[in-house]
């Protein structure tokens, strides 16, 4: 839970002030321990950015303070990554389909907060790049083991508690295009089933497939009902997205092309909605996930509880319930 007016975050009943953050650091193949794509041996240090961009020694308080993971963040990440573990779209060195269950079982024994000591890992030859590492198992072992390279990220939030003590929250995320709702294999699977159906007319097949990318009759009906982004009020159709509320891959044939299963959004807010970082109550009040920091909320001009005008229907309210219960990252 967060308060974007005061840059404060509540974690497990404890309040923190968000001092600074490093957003969406990509997890490269050389860093992961188990789920490798290439054939390098890997390294246990995490690249966090170019040295000239940020004074990382200052950001990390000269490494006097500890980092920590939240157990619930590991769980969210593993649930998002489950389909990729099973389908292995990226083509890993080895079959990783059975690893997911092992990592999920191991998570049961983790604490709600897992702390670890951080240190600089910059070598003599690292002129432009900055690295950190930890020798604690939760970082060097579990974290590096479960992460999927290329499509995974970690953000680091610098926090200060009410006693003036600093700590660093490491938050994991998976590219939304690889989660169970938008995974390429899932979409291919759905498209194949539609194309091979002997019960659907060709025109209906085309409309179902076009609806996946917000095109065709689905988009047209939605724009006729709502001709502007519900957040920004932008009304240029060239930049508007016909976004599904209940994802296309888990909708039945009627839901796929039902304009009530849609909201009109501009691209940035479409991404936030698809990824579950924002959702809406039935009255239009916006819900904002704690996975979006107060600093980024200010840049996005979003405020918790602000009401927007949503096209209203009983069916759309049903779809919004699905989004809040299944897509929104609580």
Secondary structure, 3 states (H helix, E strand, C coil): CEECCCCEEEECCEEEEEEEEEEEEECCCCCCCCCCCCCCCCCCCEEEEECCCCCHHHHCHHHCCEEEEEHHHHHHHHHHHHHHHHHCCCCCCCCCCCHHHHHHHHHCCCCCEEEEECEECCCCCCCCEEEEECCCHHHHHHHHHHCCCCCEEEEEEEEEECCCCEEEEEEEEECHHHCCCCCHHHHHHHHHHHHHCCCCCHHHHHHHHHHHCCCHHHHHHHHHHCCCCCCCCCCCHHHEEEEECCCHHHCCHHHHHCHHHEEEEEHHHHHHHHCCCEEECCCCEEEECCCCCHHHHHHHCCCCCCECCCCCCHHHHHHHHHHHHHHCCC
